[in-house]
Amino acid sequence: MTNAMNDEQFEDLKQFVANTVSQSETRVRDDLGTQLAAGFAGVGDAIETLGKHIDERTDPQDVRLDDHEQRLTHLEHKAA
């Protein structure tokens, strides 16, 4: 009995290793995709909430600026 592999056994071993590596790579890729999706899931909502807060804070200034513009226009008409 000999411990040396013949060509057929060697090819079988290469195919087994290739399949094992391929399956592991696919599993890692899928797991990474799932983790990334979970990690970024709330980012869109956070940005939307931030935008709403900015709008809430700037709306009063917009109203004041519009009011100043109307007052200036009114004064310009009086002066003309």
Biopython code that builds the backbone (N, CA, C, O; Angstrom):
import numpy as np
from Bio.PDB.StructureBuilder import StructureBuilder

atoms = [
    (1, "MET", "N", (0.840, -1.167, 0.000)),
    (1, "MET", "CA", (0.000, 0.000, 0.000)),
    (1, "MET", "C", (0.892, 1.239, 0.000)),
    (1, "MET", "O", (1.837, 1.347, 0.781)),
    (2, "THR", "N", (0.573, 2.151, -0.878)),
    (2, "THR", "CA", (1.404, 3.343, -1.013)),
    (2, "THR", "C", (0.613, 4.585, -0.606)),
    (2, "THR", "O", (-0.604, 4.642, -0.783)),
    (3, "ASN", "N", (1.313, 5.574, -0.063)),
    (3, "ASN", "CA", (0.674, 6.810, 0.369)),
    (3, "ASN", "C", (0.639, 7.871, -0.721)),
    (3, "ASN", "O", (0.041, 8.931, -0.533)),
    (4, "ALA", "N", (1.256, 7.607, -1.833)),
    (4, "ALA", "CA", (1.299, 8.581, -2.923)),
    (4, "ALA", "C", (-0.062, 8.675, -3.598)),
    (4, "ALA", "O", (-0.767, 7.678, -3.752)),
    (5, "MET", "N", (-0.417, 9.892, -3.997)),
    (5, "MET", "CA", (-1.695, 10.107, -4.687)),
    (5, "MET", "C", (-1.503, 9.895, -6.181)),
    (5, "MET", "O", (-0.474, 10.255, -6.753)),
    (6, "ASN", "N", (-2.498, 9.314, -6.783)),
    (6, "ASN", "CA", (-2.447, 9.251, -8.232)),
    (6, "ASN", "C", (-3.090, 10.526, -8.809)),
    (6, "ASN", "O", (-3.629, 11.332, -8.051)),
    (7, "ASP", "N", (-3.042, 10.714, -10.103)),
    (7, "ASP", "CA", (-3.536, 11.941, -10.747)),
    (7, "ASP", "C", (-5.026, 12.165, -10.484)),
    (7, "ASP", "O", (-5.465, 13.296, -10.277)),
    (8, "GLU", "N", (-5.785, 11.091, -10.494)),
    (8, "GLU", "CA", (-7.237, 11.220, -10.285)),
    (8, "GLU", "C", (-7.541, 11.707, -8.867)),
    (8, "GLU", "O", (-8.397, 12.572, -8.678)),
    (9, "GLN", "N", (-6.859, 11.167, -7.893)),
    (9, "GLN", "CA", (-7.052, 11.596, -6.507)),
    (9, "GLN", "C", (-6.605, 13.048, -6.317)),
    (9, "GLN", "O", (-7.239, 13.818, -5.595)),
    (10, "PHE", "N", (-5.501, 13.405, -6.979)),
    (10, "PHE", "CA", (-5.001, 14.766, -6.874)),
    (10, "PHE", "C", (-6.010, 15.756, -7.478)),
    (10, "PHE", "O", (-6.252, 16.815, -6.898)),
    (11, "GLU", "N", (-6.589, 15.428, -8.616)),
    (11, "GLU", "CA", (-7.599, 16.281, -9.249)),
    (11, "GLU", "C", (-8.848, 16.382, -8.370)),
    (11, "GLU", "O", (-9.440, 17.455, -8.249)),
    (12, "ASP", "N", (-9.243, 15.267, -7.760)),
    (12, "ASP", "CA", (-10.383, 15.284, -6.840)),
    (12, "ASP", "C", (-10.112, 16.210, -5.657)),
    (12, "ASP", "O", (-10.993, 16.963, -5.241)),
    (13, "LEU", "N", (-8.909, 16.155, -5.121)),
    (13, "LEU", "CA", (-8.531, 17.010, -3.994)),
    (13, "LEU", "C", (-8.544, 18.477, -4.406)),
    (13, "LEU", "O", (-9.041, 19.324, -3.665)),
    (14, "LYS", "N", (-7.993, 18.788, -5.598)),
    (14, "LYS", "CA", (-7.996, 20.165, -6.093)),
    (14, "LYS", "C", (-9.428, 20.677, -6.259)),
    (14, "LYS", "O", (-9.726, 21.815, -5.896)),
    (15, "GLN", "N", (-10.300, 19.852, -6.799)),
    (15, "GLN", "CA", (-11.701, 20.248, -6.988)),
    (15, "GLN", "C", (-12.380, 20.459, -5.640)),
    (15, "GLN", "O", (-13.144, 21.409, -5.473)),
    (16, "PHE", "N", (-12.108, 19.587, -4.685)),
    (16, "PHE", "CA", (-12.685, 19.728, -3.344)),
    (16, "PHE", "C", (-12.237, 21.045, -2.700)),
    (16, "PHE", "O", (-13.058, 21.767, -2.134)),
    (17, "VAL", "N", (-10.954, 21.357, -2.782)),
    (17, "VAL", "CA", (-10.421, 22.590, -2.197)),
    (17, "VAL", "C", (-11.033, 23.805, -2.896)),
    (17, "VAL", "O", (-11.431, 24.762, -2.232)),
    (18, "ALA", "N", (-11.113, 23.777, -4.223)),
    (18, "ALA", "CA", (-11.676, 24.891, -4.981)),
    (18, "ALA", "C", (-13.139, 25.125, -4.605)),
    (18, "ALA", "O", (-13.560, 26.268, -4.427)),
    (19, "ASN", "N", (-13.901, 24.059, -4.485)),
    (19, "ASN", "CA", (-15.322, 24.188, -4.117)),
    (19, "ASN", "C", (-15.475, 24.715, -2.694)),
    (19, "ASN", "O", (-16.337, 25.552, -2.428)),
    (20, "THR", "N", (-14.649, 24.230, -1.794)),
    (20, "THR", "CA", (-14.706, 24.675, -0.404)),
    (20, "THR", "C", (-14.385, 26.163, -0.300)),
    (20, "THR", "O", (-15.076, 26.906, 0.397)),
    (21, "VAL", "N", (-13.342, 26.590, -0.990)),
    (21, "VAL", "CA", (-12.960, 28.000, -0.975)),
    (21, "VAL", "C", (-14.065, 28.854, -1.595)),
    (21, "VAL", "O", (-14.399, 29.917, -1.071)),
    (22, "SER", "N", (-14.624, 28.395, -2.694)),
    (22, "SER", "CA", (-15.691, 29.139, -3.370)),
    (22, "SER", "C", (-16.913, 29.301, -2.462)),
    (22, "SER", "O", (-17.481, 30.389, -2.376)),
    (23, "GLN", "N", (-17.309, 28.246, -1.800)),
    (23, "GLN", "CA", (-18.447, 28.310, -0.883)),
    (23, "GLN", "C", (-18.166, 29.256, 0.277)),
    (23, "GLN", "O", (-19.031, 30.035, 0.679)),
    (24, "SER", "N", (-16.971, 29.183, 0.803)),
    (24, "SER", "CA", (-16.600, 30.069, 1.918)),
    (24, "SER", "C", (-16.600, 31.522, 1.465)),
    (24, "SER", "O", (-17.078, 32.396, 2.188)),
    (25, "GLU", "N", (-16.079, 31.782, 0.297)),
    (25, "GLU", "CA", (-16.039, 33.144, -0.244)),
    (25, "GLU", "C", (-17.465, 33.683, -0.436)),
    (25, "GLU", "O", (-17.746, 34.833, -0.100)),
    (26, "THR", "N", (-18.342, 32.865, -0.966)),
    (26, "THR", "CA", (-19.729, 33.278, -1.160)),
    (26, "THR", "C", (-20.393, 33.582, 0.174)),
    (26, "THR", "O", (-21.115, 34.571, 0.298)),
    (27, "ARG", "N", (-20.160, 32.754, 1.153)),
    (27, "ARG", "CA", (-20.748, 32.948, 2.483)),
    (27, "ARG", "C", (-20.234, 34.241, 3.117)),
    (27, "ARG", "O", (-21.007, 35.001, 3.700)),
    (28, "VAL", "N", (-18.934, 34.484, 3.003)),
    (28, "VAL", "CA", (-18.354, 35.710, 3.565)),
    (28, "VAL", "C", (-18.916, 36.935, 2.843)),
    (28, "VAL", "O", (-19.256, 37.926, 3.488)),
    (29, "ARG", "N", (-19.018, 36.879, 1.526)),
    (29, "ARG", "CA", (-19.547, 37.993, 0.745)),
    (29, "ARG", "C", (-21.003, 38.280, 1.145)),
    (29, "ARG", "O", (-21.386, 39.437, 1.317)),
    (30, "ASP", "N", (-21.798, 37.235, 1.289)),
    (30, "ASP", "CA", (-23.192, 37.418, 1.691)),
    (30, "ASP", "C", (-23.299, 37.999, 3.099)),
    (30, "ASP", "O", (-24.103, 38.899, 3.343)),
    (31, "ASP", "N", (-22.495, 37.487, 4.017)),
    (31, "ASP", "CA", (-22.506, 37.989, 5.392)),
    (31, "ASP", "C", (-22.082, 39.454, 5.443)),
    (31, "ASP", "O", (-22.672, 40.251, 6.172)),
    (32, "LEU", "N", (-21.069, 39.799, 4.676)),
    (32, "LEU", "CA", (-20.588, 41.179, 4.647)),
    (32, "LEU", "C", (-21.664, 42.105, 4.078)),
    (32, "LEU", "O", (-21.891, 43.194, 4.605)),
    (33, "GLY", "N", (-22.319, 41.675, 3.017)),
    (33, "GLY", "CA", (-23.400, 42.476, 2.432)),
    (33, "GLY", "C", (-24.524, 42.699, 3.425)),
    (33, "GLY", "O", (-25.062, 43.802, 3.516)),
    (34, "THR", "N", (-24.882, 41.673, 4.167)),
    (34, "THR", "CA", (-25.936, 41.782, 5.168)),
    (34, "THR", "C", (-25.531, 42.745, 6.274)),
    (34, "THR", "O", (-26.331, 43.576, 6.704)),
    (35, "GLN", "N", (-24.295, 42.635, 6.730)),
    (35, "GLN", "CA", (-23.812, 43.516, 7.799)),
    (35, "GLN", "C", (-23.742, 44.962, 7.337)),
    (35, "GLN", "O", (-24.098, 45.867, 8.091)),
    (36, "LEU", "N", (-23.292, 45.192, 6.117)),
    (36, "LEU", "CA", (-23.235, 46.558, 5.597)),
    (36, "LEU", "C", (-24.634, 47.150, 5.457)),
    (36, "LEU", "O", (-24.861, 48.309, 5.804)),
    (37, "ALA", "N", (-25.561, 46.359, 4.954)),
    (37, "ALA", "CA", (-26.935, 46.841, 4.804)),
    (37, "ALA", "C", (-27.528, 47.202, 6.163)),
    (37, "ALA", "O", (-28.212, 48.217, 6.295)),
    (38, "ALA", "N", (-27.268, 46.382, 7.158)),
    (38, "ALA", "CA", (-27.790, 46.657, 8.501)),
    (38, "ALA", "C", (-27.121, 47.893, 9.091)),
    (38, "ALA", "O", (-27.764, 48.675, 9.791)),
    (39, "GLY", "N", (-25.841, 48.068, 8.811)),
    (39, "GLY", "CA", (-25.112, 49.206, 9.357)),
    (39, "GLY", "C", (-25.548, 50.534, 8.778)),
    (39, "GLY", "O", (-25.519, 51.550, 9.473)),
    (40, "PHE", "N", (-25.952, 50.546, 7.519)),
    (40, "PHE", "CA", (-26.356, 51.780, 6.864)),
    (40, "PHE", "C", (-27.865, 51.955, 6.798)),
    (40, "PHE", "O", (-28.348, 52.903, 6.179)),
    (41, "ALA", "N", (-28.607, 51.069, 7.416)),
    (41, "ALA", "CA", (-30.066, 51.100, 7.319)),
    (41, "ALA", "C", (-30.663, 52.413, 7.813)),
    (41, "ALA", "O", (-31.612, 52.910, 7.207)),
    (42, "GLY", "N", (-30.147, 52.984, 8.878)),
    (42, "GLY", "CA", (-30.743, 54.181, 9.447)),
    (42, "GLY", "C", (-30.150, 55.480, 8.950)),
    (42, "GLY", "O", (-30.576, 56.553, 9.379)),
    (43, "VAL", "N", (-29.177, 55.413, 8.053)),
    (43, "VAL", "CA", (-28.510, 56.635, 7.603)),
    (43, "VAL", "C", (-29.474, 57.541, 6.840)),
    (43, "VAL", "O", (-29.495, 58.750, 7.071)),
    (44, "GLY", "N", (-30.258, 56.986, 5.951)),
    (44, "GLY", "CA", (-31.212, 57.787, 5.176)),
    (44, "GLY", "C", (-32.211, 58.495, 6.075)),
    (44, "GLY", "O", (-32.504, 59.675, 5.884)),
    (45, "ASP", "N", (-32.729, 57.773, 7.052)),
    (45, "ASP", "CA", (-33.680, 58.377, 7.989)),
    (45, "ASP", "C", (-33.030, 59.489, 8.804)),
    (45, "ASP", "O", (-33.649, 60.523, 9.054)),
    (46, "ALA", "N", (-31.797, 59.280, 9.212)),
    (46, "ALA", "CA", (-31.091, 60.295, 9.998)),
    (46, "ALA", "C", (-30.868, 61.557, 9.176)),
    (46, "ALA", "O", (-31.017, 62.664, 9.694)),
    (47, "ILE", "N", (-30.518, 61.408, 7.912)),
    (47, "ILE", "CA", (-30.305, 62.570, 7.041)),
    (47, "ILE", "C", (-31.620, 63.305, 6.822)),
    (47, "ILE", "O", (-31.654, 64.535, 6.838)),
    (48, "GLU", "N", (-32.697, 62.565, 6.619)),
    (48, "GLU", "CA", (-34.013, 63.188, 6.432)),
    (48, "GLU", "C", (-34.425, 63.964, 7.683)),
    (48, "GLU", "O", (-34.930, 65.082, 7.577)),
    (49, "THR", "N", (-34.217, 63.390, 8.853)),
    (49, "THR", "CA", (-34.544, 64.062, 10.116)),
    (49, "THR", "C", (-33.701, 65.320, 10.282)),
    (49, "THR", "O", (-34.209, 66.356, 10.710)),
    (50, "LEU", "N", (-32.431, 65.236, 9.949)),
    (50, "LEU", "CA", (-31.547, 66.397, 10.036)),
    (50, "LEU", "C", (-32.035, 67.512, 9.113)),
    (50, "LEU", "O", (-32.050, 68.680, 9.499)),
    (51, "GLY", "N", (-32.427, 67.154, 7.913)),
    (51, "GLY", "CA", (-32.963, 68.145, 6.971)),
    (51, "GLY", "C", (-34.206, 68.827, 7.510)),
    (51, "GLY", "O", (-34.365, 70.038, 7.354)),
    (52, "LYS", "N", (-35.086, 68.070, 8.139)),
    (52, "LYS", "CA", (-36.303, 68.650, 8.730)),
    (52, "LYS", "C", (-35.952, 69.618, 9.844)),
    (52, "LYS", "O", (-36.555, 70.685, 9.951)),
    (53, "HIS", "N", (-34.982, 69.257, 10.676)),
    (53, "HIS", "CA", (-34.566, 70.143, 11.772)),
    (53, "HIS", "C", (-33.967, 71.434, 11.227)),
    (53, "HIS", "O", (-34.209, 72.513, 11.768)),
    (54, "ILE", "N", (-33.197, 71.323, 10.171)),
    (54, "ILE", "CA", (-32.607, 72.523, 9.562)),
    (54, "ILE", "C", (-33.713, 73.414, 9.014)),
    (54, "ILE", "O", (-33.693, 74.628, 9.215)),
    (55, "ASP", "N", (-34.674, 72.816, 8.324)),
    (55, "ASP", "CA", (-35.796, 73.599, 7.794)),
    (55, "ASP", "C", (-36.570, 74.288, 8.904)),
    (55, "ASP", "O", (-36.945, 75.453, 8.778)),
    (56, "GLU", "N", (-36.808, 73.564, 9.993)),
    (56, "GLU", "CA", (-37.545, 74.147, 11.119)),
    (56, "GLU", "C", (-36.809, 75.345, 11.702)),
    (56, "GLU", "O", (-37.434, 76.319, 12.124)),
    (57, "ARG", "N", (-35.500, 75.274, 11.724)),
    (57, "ARG", "CA", (-34.716, 76.369, 12.307)),
    (57, "ARG", "C", (-34.553, 77.535, 11.346)),
    (57, "ARG", "O", (-34.427, 78.677, 11.788)),
    (58, "THR", "N", (-34.552, 77.281, 10.065)),
    (58, "THR", "CA", (-34.328, 78.371, 9.107)),
    (58, "THR", "C", (-35.617, 79.012, 8.616)),
    (58, "THR", "O", (-35.578, 80.128, 8.097)),
    (59, "ASP", "N", (-36.754, 78.347, 8.761)),
    (59, "ASP", "CA", (-38.025, 78.925, 8.300)),
    (59, "ASP", "C", (-38.316, 80.284, 8.942)),
    (59, "ASP", "O", (-38.713, 81.202, 8.224)),
    (60, "PRO", "N", (-38.140, 80.459, 10.249)),
    (60, "PRO", "CA", (-38.407, 81.778, 10.830)),
    (60, "PRO", "C", (-37.506, 82.876, 10.238)),
    (60, "PRO", "O", (-37.953, 84.009, 10.063)),
    (61, "GLN", "N", (-36.261, 82.552, 9.933)),
    (61, "GLN", "CA", (-35.369, 83.535, 9.326)),
    (61, "GLN", "C", (-35.829, 83.878, 7.913)),
    (61, "GLN", "O", (-35.736, 85.029, 7.487)),
    (62, "ASP", "N", (-36.319, 82.887, 7.197)),
    (62, "ASP", "CA", (-36.834, 83.138, 5.852)),
    (62, "ASP", "C", (-38.020, 84.090, 5.907)),
    (62, "ASP", "O", (-38.138, 84.993, 5.079)),
    (63, "VAL", "N", (-38.895, 83.889, 6.879)),
    (63, "VAL", "CA", (-40.067, 84.760, 7.037)),
    (63, "VAL", "C", (-39.614, 86.178, 7.354)),
    (63, "VAL", "O", (-40.141, 87.140, 6.795)),
    (64, "ARG", "N", (-38.646, 86.311, 8.242)),
    (64, "ARG", "CA", (-38.143, 87.642, 8.608)),
    (64, "ARG", "C", (-37.499, 88.330, 7.420)),
    (64, "ARG", "O", (-37.705, 89.525, 7.211)),
    (65, "LEU", "N", (-36.722, 87.594, 6.640)),
    (65, "LEU", "CA", (-36.092, 88.185, 5.461)),
    (65, "LEU", "C", (-37.133, 88.628, 4.440)),
    (65, "LEU", "O", (-36.999, 89.694, 3.839)),
    (66, "ASP", "N", (-38.166, 87.817, 4.242)),
    (66, "ASP", "CA", (-39.250, 88.202, 3.334)),
    (66, "ASP", "C", (-39.933, 89.474, 3.830)),
    (66, "ASP", "O", (-40.260, 90.359, 3.039)),
    (67, "ASP", "N", (-40.145, 89.559, 5.140)),
    (67, "ASP", "CA", (-40.788, 90.733, 5.723)),
    (67, "ASP", "C", (-39.903, 91.964, 5.516)),
    (67, "ASP", "O", (-40.416, 93.028, 5.168)),
    (68, "HIS", "N", (-38.608, 91.847, 5.716)),
    (68, "HIS", "CA", (-37.692, 92.973, 5.511)),
    (68, "HIS", "C", (-37.701, 93.407, 4.047)),
    (68, "HIS", "O", (-37.661, 94.600, 3.744)),
    (69, "GLU", "N", (-37.754, 92.438, 3.151)),
    (69, "GLU", "CA", (-37.780, 92.763, 1.725)),
    (69, "GLU", "C", (-39.049, 93.525, 1.372)),
    (69, "GLU", "O", (-39.004, 94.480, 0.596)),
    (70, "GLN", "N", (-40.172, 93.114, 1.930)),
    (70, "GLN", "CA", (-41.437, 93.813, 1.684)),
    (70, "GLN", "C", (-41.389, 95.225, 2.247)),
    (70, "GLN", "O", (-41.874, 96.167, 1.620)),
    (71, "ARG", "N", (-40.807, 95.371, 3.424)),
    (71, "ARG", "CA", (-40.729, 96.698, 4.039)),
    (71, "ARG", "C", (-39.823, 97.617, 3.218)),
    (71, "ARG", "O", (-40.143, 98.791, 3.029)),
    (72, "LEU", "N", (-38.704, 97.098, 2.735)),
    (72, "LEU", "CA", (-37.816, 97.909, 1.909)),
    (72, "LEU", "C", (-38.496, 98.327, 0.610)),
    (72, "LEU", "O", (-38.378, 99.471, 0.171)),
    (73, "THR", "N", (-39.208, 97.381, 0.005)),
    (73, "THR", "CA", (-39.939, 97.706, -1.225)),
    (73, "THR", "C", (-40.969, 98.787, -0.948)),
    (73, "THR", "O", (-41.131, 99.705, -1.752)),
    (74, "HIS", "N", (-41.658, 98.697, 0.159)),
    (74, "HIS", "CA", (-42.667, 99.688, 0.551)),
    (74, "HIS", "C", (-42.012, 101.055, 0.758)),
    (74, "HIS", "O", (-42.542, 102.075, 0.316)),
    (75, "LEU", "N", (-40.860, 101.072, 1.429)),
    (75, "LEU", "CA", (-40.152, 102.331, 1.643)),
    (75, "LEU", "C", (-39.651, 102.930, 0.323)),
    (75, "LEU", "O", (-39.688, 104.146, 0.133)),
    (76, "GLU", "N", (-39.188, 102.076, -0.576)),
    (76, "GLU", "CA", (-38.722, 102.555, -1.883)),
    (76, "GLU", "C", (-39.859, 103.217, -2.641)),
    (76, "GLU", "O", (-39.666, 104.248, -3.286)),
    (77, "HIS", "N", (-41.062, 102.617, -2.562)),
    (77, "HIS", "CA", (-42.214, 103.187, -3.264)),
    (77, "HIS", "C", (-42.605, 104.525, -2.644)),
    (77, "HIS", "O", (-42.999, 105.448, -3.356)),
    (78, "LYS", "N", (-42.499, 104.631, -1.327)),
    (78, "LYS", "CA", (-42.817, 105.900, -0.651)),
    (78, "LYS", "C", (-41.833, 106.974, -1.051)),
    (78, "LYS", "O", (-42.211, 108.129, -1.251)),
    (79, "ALA", "N", (-40.569, 106.599, -1.170)),
    (79, "ALA", "CA", (-39.518, 107.588, -1.477)),
    (79, "ALA", "C", (-39.592, 108.029, -2.938)),
    (79, "ALA", "O", (-39.137, 109.125, -3.266)),
    (80, "ALA", "N", (-40.138, 107.226, -3.797)),
    (80, "ALA", "CA", (-40.173, 107.568, -5.234)),
    (80, "ALA", "C", (-41.222, 108.549, -5.585)),
    (80, "ALA", "O", (-41.356, 108.918, -6.752)),
]
sb = StructureBuilder()
sb.init_structure("model")
sb.init_model(0)
sb.init_chain("A")
sb.init_seg("    ")
for serial, (resi, resn, name, xyz) in enumerate(atoms, 1):
    if name == "N":
        sb.init_residue(resn, " ", resi, " ")
    sb.init_atom(name, np.array(xyz, "f"), 0.0, 1.0, " ", f" {name:<3s}", serial, name[0])
structure = sb.get_structure()
